[in-house]
Amino acid sequence: MSHLLVLIPLALALGALGLAAFFWSLRSGQYEDLEGASVRILDEDNDEQPS
Amino acid sequence: MSCCESSIDKADITPVGEPNLSVAARLDEERVRAASRHLQAAQHQTDYIVPDMHCAACIGTIERGLMSMSQVCSVRANLTKRTVAVVWDADQGSGSEVASFLKRLGFEANLHFPGDAATEHVDDKGRRLLKSLAVAGFAAANIMLLSVSVWSGADVETAKLFHLISGLIAVPAVAYAGQPFFTSALKALSGRRLNMDVPISLAVILALTMSVFESFTNGSEAYFDAAVTLLFFLLIGRYLDHLMRQRARGAVDRLVQLTSKGGVLIEAGKSPHYIDLNEIREGMRLRVNPGERLPVDGTLVEGCSDVDRALVTGESNSVTCKVGDQLEAGVLNLTGSIDIIATSDASNSFLAEVSSMMDAAERGRGHYVGIADRMAQIYAPAVHLLALLTFIGWMVATGGDWHSSIYTAIAVLIITCPCALGLAVPVVHVIGAHQLMRRGIMMRDGTGFERLSEIDTVTFDKTGTLTMGEPVVTESHRVDANAASLAKSLASHSSHPAARAIANHLEEAKSLPISDITEVPGFGVEARHRGQIVRLGRARWVAEIAANEQTGEKMPGVAFAIQGKPVGVFELEDQVREAVRSTIEALKADDLTVEMLSGDHQVPVADLAERLGIETYVPEMTPHEKISHIQKLQQSGAQVLMVGDGLNDAPALAAAHVSMAPASASDVGRLASDFIFTRPSLHAVVTARAIALKTGQLVRQNFGLAIAYNCIAVPLAIAGQITPLFAAIAMSTSSIVVIANSMRLNFFKDGFHRSGKPDGHTAEAETAPVAAQTPDERAAA
C-alpha cells in the first residue's frame, strides 16, 4: 500500500508532465507546419532553431 | 484600327511602363499595406501565398534570399500552407519589393489578405480538438492503468482507492474533453433533432455519474475507463474529420485568393491609388492594366484593348472592346490599359448576380444529409428506446430493484455507444481524400463522396472542360526560320493567349533582337528589326506592311509579316483535354448518360460531340438555361454530375447533385463545385467516381461491422452480463477492426495511371486539336 502512495502520484505526475509538454509544443507553433519540418532537416545550411 | 488610333496615342498605351514606374510602384505598395498586419514601430507582417514551394531547397532559397533584403527582419516559410510570413521594416525599404524579389527567385507570390476571419476561426477549432484529444488520451491511459489492476484482482480497499483516483482524473477530463460533443448534442436537442452526439453525451455523462455513485457507496464496479476511452476514440474520429475539411478548404481558399481584391482609382487632381473592392462605388473611374480583371461592371471610357470574357460566356476567344462598351466584372483585360467608369459596386455587379443565382440553386438542392447523420437519426432513438425497455424489463423482472435496473440500462447505453460508428465514416473519408489528393483531386465536402457514388448522368461543359480553353498552334504556313525567330520575339512581348500559344509553339526558335515594341490593342504587336517593321496579329492589319495585299480578310489564325515580305500564318485551335475520349467511354461503359452543354455555337459543338461520341448536346446555352436544364433532369429523377469551369457554369454546378471543376476554372466555378482536379487529364472524373464508390462500400462495411458488434454485445448488456472489463475490450476491438477495414482503401489502385494508356488510342490522338482533320468541313460550314 505504501508503495502505491508514492508510485501512483509519481505515475500521474509523469503523465501530466507529458501533457504539459504537448500543450507547450502546440502553443509554440510546432504543429503549424508539419511538412516543412520534415524537409527542413535536408537543407544543410539550415541550422536555425525552430522558433 | 479606327478606334484605337483616334482616341489614344502610343504613350497612353503603356501607362504602366517605364515613364510611370513610380506611380505603379506606389500602387503596389498600397496593396501590400492593405494586406499587412502592423506589428510595432515601422514593422509590418505580410503573408504571401507561394504555390510553387515544394521542397527544402525552395524553403532555403526563399528564406535566405529574403533575409538578404535590407528591409526584411524575419522570414518564415510554411510548407503545409504554402505561405511565407515576412516581417519587414517600412523605414528600411518598401514591402512591394518582396513580391518582385520572390518572382526573381522564380516563385510566383500572391498577397494573402487576412480579411477572412473564417480561416483563423477554423484553425482554433482544430486546436481545441487537439487539446481535448490530448487530455482524453492522458486520462484514458492513466485510468486504464488503474483499472487493469482492479480487474486483475486488487483487494477491496485498493480497488476503492483506485476508483477514487480514477474518478478524480475522469471527471475534470470529461468536463474538458467532452465539450465538443456536449455542445453539439445541446444544439441538436434545442433544434429538436437527434444526432450521434446525443447518445454519446448521454452515455458518457450517465456512466460517469453512476461510477461516481458506485465508488462512494459499495465500490464494486466503475465505468470510468469506458467513459474516457470512448471520448478518446471519438475525438480521434472528430479530429480526422476536421483535419480533412480544413485541408480541403485551405486548398480551395489558396486558389481563390489569387484574384484581385480591389481596383486602381483615378481621381481628378490626384494620382492613381489602390482601393479595396468594398470601397468601389458607382461612377468611380478605375484603371485596369493588362493582365488584371475588372473588379466591378463598367463602361469603357478611355483606351482600347482585347479582353477575355471567358468568365461570362465560357468561350475563350478574346474580344476587342472600345470606348463606350459595357464590360462585366471578372472580365480579364489582355493587351492595353483601359479606364472604366464603374456602373455597379461590388454588391450588385455581374459577379454578385451570378453568386446570388448560385445561392438560390444551392438552396433548391437542399441540405444533403450525410450517411452518418442518417444513421444517427435511426440509431439514436433506437438506442434510447432499448435502454428504456431494458430498465422497464428489469424493474418488472426483479420486482422493482431500482439500483440494478438503472445499472443495467446504463450498461446498455455504454455498450451501444457509437464508438465504432463514430469512426466508421471519418476514417474512410480521410483516407479517401488522401487518395484523391495523390491523384490531383481536391474534395471540398465529405458528403461529396456519397453524392458522387449516386450519380447516373454526367453533364460536361465544352470550353475549358472538354477542351483546354487555350489555343494551341496547329499549323503554320510560309514561316521560315528567320520569320519564326522574329515571330517568337514579338509573341513573347504580349500576354494575349494567341501570342502565348505562338511563343510556346516556337520554343525551339532562337530569339532575335527587336526594338520599339508596341502592342496595338485589337490588332497585334509591332516592332522594328534592323530598321524594318515586323508585325504579328490580325491578318488584315499585318498585310498592310506585307509584299502582296491579296491575302485579305479570309485568312484565319494569326498572321506575321516582315515589311515588304509575304505574310505567314499560324493556325490556332482550342485543344481537347487529355484523355477525354477514354473518360467518356469509361463513363458510358458504367451505364452513365453523358451530355454536353455549351455556350458555343452549333457547329463547333456538334463537331466535338461527334468526335467524342457524345449523343446528347445542347449548344448556345445561357447560364439560366444551363441551370434549368440541370433542374429539369433532377426533377425527372436523375442524379447529375456537372463538370464545368466557367462563371457561366457556376449556377449549374451549384444546382447539380454533385459537381467537379478543373483547377483552371474561374474562382466562382471552383467555389461552386465539390471536387476540383488539378491535373490536365479529364480522367480525374472516372478516378474520383471509382474512389467514391470504394469509400461508399467501405463505409457500409464499417457500419456492418459496428452493427455486428452490437448484435453480440447488446443481448449481453440487456441480460446484465456486462462487466467494465468486457466493455473496455469490446469497445477497443470494434474500433480497431473498423479502422483496419478503412485502411484497406490505401491499397486502392486505379488501373489507368499504372498502365499509362489503357485504351487503344495513342496520346496523340487524344490530344489532337478539335478541328485539325476537318478544315474542309469547317470551311464548308
Interface residues (C-beta under 8 A of the other chain):
Chain A: M1 L4 I8 A11 L12 G15 A16 G18 L19 F22 F23 L26 Y31 E32 D33 L34 E35 G36 V39 R40 I41 L42 D43 D45 N46 S51
Chain B: C55 A56 A57 I59 G60 E63 R64 R76 A77 N78 L79 T80 K81 R127 L130 K131 A134 V135 F138 A141 N142 L145 L146 T158 L161 I165 I169
